[in-house]
């Protein structure tokens, strides 16, 4: 039973570590505000979030 708990904790700890390896940057271009999010395991995504 302890082996199962140890494996579960290892997965959770890894997930938190990977999620923490993200950066978020806001920037404006042509009057539009964007959020660029880059994570080690997922690459980068850019999302329009409003106006500047």
Secondary structure, DSSP 8 states (H G I E B T S, - for coil): -HHHHHHHHHHHHHHHHHHHSEEEEEEEETTEEEEEEEETTTEEEEEEEEE-
